[in-house]
Amino acid sequence: MRKFVQIIMVLLVMMPPTGGWLAQTTSAMPTAVAASLVPDHDSGPTLTPEELLEYKPNEIGVVPVFMYHNIAEDPPDLTQENEHLYRTADELYADLQWLYDRNFYLIGMEDFVNGTIDIPAGKHPAILTFDDSSSMHLSFQVDDNGVPLKDENGEYMPTPDCAVGIIEAFAKDHPDFGKTAHFAVIPLFKFSWPEYAQDDLIGAKLQWLLDHGYEIGNHTSDHADLAEATVDDFARSIAEPVIWAATMVDPNSDGFAMNILTLPFGAYPEGGWDDEKLDYLKNGYTWEGTEIKIDAALLVCCGASPSRWNGEWAPLWIPRIRGDDPDIASFGDYIDNGWITLYTSDGDPDTIAIPWPLPSEQVGEVDFDGIKEAGLKIVRYDPDSGRIYPPREKHRLRGYTTK
Ligand SMILES: [Zn+2]
């Protein structure tokens, strides 16, 4: 944990802490594929040495989790202090283009947290998160009388300038980018705040998101500061959204990610959670007869996140990058100057590919035990020749050269 805090300090340049108040591409594996056509991942590395040289996978590299709040044009209450909470529709579209041009590919929080990233070789995973479930994230088109419109398939249609509308439009133009986002939901806001014109559509909106590959996550009942809350309020604030969402959509659906908590204000107590709250977060608890289990918590600052397979990974402290100009530019600088190594996929969710020797900042950071426990296979390759090293005993894996 101390090392992780150091990383946070180093990356703090990305953004000062803020008091912001303000999917899921599960691998659609064709089930009808004949068994003989399914590659046998246990038989060896998926990529050839030539492909390893071309794609240069590194699956313990960092993953950016971008944080967005309001999508609006000329908001009346815009100030210098809150402008990082606003993005226009054009700016959000441009952010997606920025990511696309840099070879990123959208994934959901669930795949990130579960270590089931399944994207093409050579792509870098990126995650979009939207906090507070406002009408700016998902509004449905309505007629002149305010009655929701449906398309030829009988489905509601997102407005083109809400976050979902923008992501859908971008995905249509760029089908090789992935299409998902994580929406941190506050039951009170119902994807209807601040106008509260579409309160009645909350159930339809949650279902629409799940049906179209997005995630719904947990942003507490009412956005209370969990660091300040009593233990009882803490437990209630986290449990209520889980129970509430499950009354409207099937909690077993892909994209039902109420086990992923976005901390209001990013707040947690200085020095970490106290014993009882930490116990609830780590081990789960029962609230009014419902089992509550939190698998990850998202912060509001501090740069790109360590990979699930990096020793720095701490699921209850997942850092995010603000979706605004200075912070995205800063993230770009970190990449361009080689100060961070991005996660680059090998295209095979069953193998974790890493160059060997590792880049200096990754030495000693491979979570070999975690990879093994997850039933995944580690593939080490020489980044200069593409040569694949034979499996080794753990005690010999030091991260230095083995040539
Ligand atoms: Zn919030």
Residues whose N, C-alpha, C, O or C-beta is under 5 A from the ligand:
A	BS01	ZN	G20 W21 L22 D131 D132 P264
